Amino acid sequence: MYTINDVAQIFSVSPYTLRFYAKKELFPNIVRDKQNTRLFSDKDLEYVEMVLALRHTGMSLPSIKNYIDLCALGDQSIIERLNIIQDELNNAEKKVQESIKQRDILKDKLSYYQTAIKVGETNVTWSAQHKLK
């Protein structure tokens, strides 16, 4: 069993974030010990991992709660869960492509500045399209 601090360290999130998600009932099977400390099992860590992944894609907390509730229904909700995960994967792929595009723009700008400094350019422009000789 893992304490909330253990889980926070494992996933590099704050204990506050985990408590917040727990209060939203996103981790349905968390138990508490005699001191009222939340204890996470290995199975609970799978829920934490999924909640964090879905949140990272931008999924709303009510939508994540819906997904978690569907998980509790078992096999009868598997198609619906599959569709949710497929949609979120598609969203994540779009975000990755947009991030790559933005990264490439930044890399071009960095290269432009490095070349401008190297050749002594005095009229450094904002446009990344400007090519130095």
N, C-alpha and C positions, 0 to 999 in steps of 0.2 A: 504494500500500500504506500501511496505517496501523499505527502502533505501538499497544501497549496503552494508553499514555497518551493518544494521540489519540482512541481509541475511548471511553475513559473520559470524556473531555471532551465528545465528541459526544453521548453518552447520559446524561451527568450521573450516572455511577456511579463507584465507586472501581476503580482498577486491581486491587485485591485481589479484589473481586467477580468481575471478568472472569477473573482467573487461576483462581479457585475453580471457576467454570463451565467454563473450558477444561479443567481437570483432571478434571472430571466428564464430559468428552467431549461437551459440548453444542454445541461449535463444531467440526464434524468435519474441516474442511479447512484449519485454521490451519497455516501454514508458519513456519519459523524461519530467520532469516538466519545468517550465519557467527558472529555474536556470541551466538547462541541466543535472540535477541529474537523474540517472537511478532509475526507480520505478518498483518494482516487485509486482505482484498481487499474490494471493494465488495459482492460476493456474501456474504462473511462478515458484513458489517454487517447484511445482511438476517436472518441467523441470530441475531445479537446482538439485533436489534430484536424478533424473535419470541420468543426466550427470555425477554427482559425483560418482554414483554407477558404471556406465559403465567405467569411467576413472579408478576407483579403481580396476576393474578387469583387467586392462591393455589394454582396447580397445583404439585404436588410435583416435586422434581428427578427422581425415577425416571420419573414420567409424562412430563415434558418430554423426558427421554432417549428414552423410547419413541417420542414424536412425532418427534424428530430422526432416530431410526433408521428410522422409517417413511418419512420424506422421502428418505432414501438409497435406498430401494427403488424410487422412481420411481412411474410411473403405476399400478402394481399395488396401491398402498396409498392411492390418492387418496380413495376412499370412506371408508376408516377415518380418514384425516386430516381430511376434511370433517366427519365426525361429532365428532371431538375438538374441532375449532375451533368447531363449532356449540354444543357443550356448554359450552365455556369462554366463548363469547360470551353464552350464557344466564346463566352465573354472574356475568359482569361486569355484565350488565344488572340483575340482582337487587341486586348491590352498589351500583350507581349509584342505584337506587330507594331503597335503605336509607340511603345517604348523603344523598340529597335529603330524606328524612324527618327524619333527625337534624339536618341543616342548618336545616330549617324550625322544629324545636323550639328550636334555639339562637337563631334570629332572633326567635322569639316571646319568649324569655326576655330577650334583649337589649332588645327594645322595652319589655317590662315594666319592666326596671330603669331605662331611660331615662325612662319616664313617671313611675315612682316618685320618682326624683330631682327631676324637673321639678315635680311637685305637692307635694313635701315629705312623701311617705308615710313614716310612722314604723314601720309594721308590715309590712315587706317579707317576703313569704312565698316559699317555694320553688316553690309551684305556679305554673305558667305560665298556668293557667286563671283565676287571680284577676285580675279586671279592675279597673283603677283608674278613678276618675271624673275 
